[in-house]
Amino acid sequence: MPHRYESFFQPLQIGALSLPNRLAMAPMTRRQCPAPHVPTDAMAAYYARRAAGGVGLIITEGTHIDSLHAWDTDTVPRIETDAQIDGWRNVVDAVHAEGGRIAVQLWHTGRHAADPIAPSAIPAMRADGTHKATPREMGPADLDQVRDAFARAAERAREAGFDAVEIHGAHGYILDSFLSPEANVRRDPYGGSFENRMRFPLEVVRAVRAAVGSNYPIIYRFSQWKVDDYTALNFPDPEILGMWVRALREAGADLLHVSTRDATEPAWDHSDTTLAGWTRELSGLPVIAVGRVSTSASMGEARSVETTDPAPAAALIKSGEADLIAIGRALIPNPDWAQKVRTAAWRDLVPYDAKQLEALE
């Protein structure tokens, strides 16, 4: 029944961003870009294959915004030097040649960095339950440096030809950690109340908006969950969520990327609406929904997962709870995911296995 997937293939206009359909490639860290952290021809071909396969919006892997404290491993691309910009320009051109659009995800790992900094000196957790290195609490100079690094990276992304930038504000990394009452126990204007805790992320959005101008698309990704705490709730109710997403809109965000463990699950026990749906209603902005699309388990629950029917995700678009759907792990072995789903041939999709991450294919 191909009609069940028709909503995936409607065009979408978001400000200056014109998309051929409602499918996005979720940002997925690949760790195959060692020093000097210049995007490679293999990376360009990897992203271009997904655009050729029918994904309308590619969102790159997390890309470190500086060489000071943003990076966690020495194998992730950056967007800082002229050589790195030239490498990204090759990636952008390859995606454009296949008819796709592409945004770069700007990433500062904060508490999870190799040399960690954070709103407070509270360490993150490893998967085995032990603590990572205790981060240094950020002072005024650190706040200025990180804010400026996001803005400069956005400028350089526009220079490289990206169609948009995505600010990574999710999963316990630096901007998300400011929102968390567990990670942020500051006693200055950046800590305490929720209004204070959201101050620095909003300053970053405003700085990026000032850097790229009024018409350049800005995506902001946020989440409830964190890489070291899948049960975290930054937004315990619609009131807090509404305060946050309206502030993002006012700061200059154009599109909100709502990262959940399962895109189709209700946001809270007392609601039938997804977090993406609530976000869209409360912000008035278009949203990307992501989480367990076309896979049988959420991220981190299994190394191998079976493919599942993506019709429930398509229904979120039809019902008005989401404007785009981001696909992650299912796109690793299936660059042609969109083509197969369009003809209702999702059962022909290759299952995901973590071993597939060993090569860019």
Order of alpha helices (4+ residues) and beta strands (2+ residues): beta-beta-beta-alpha-beta-alpha-beta-beta-beta-alpha-beta-alpha-alpha-alpha-beta-alpha-beta-alpha-beta-beta-alpha-beta-alpha-beta
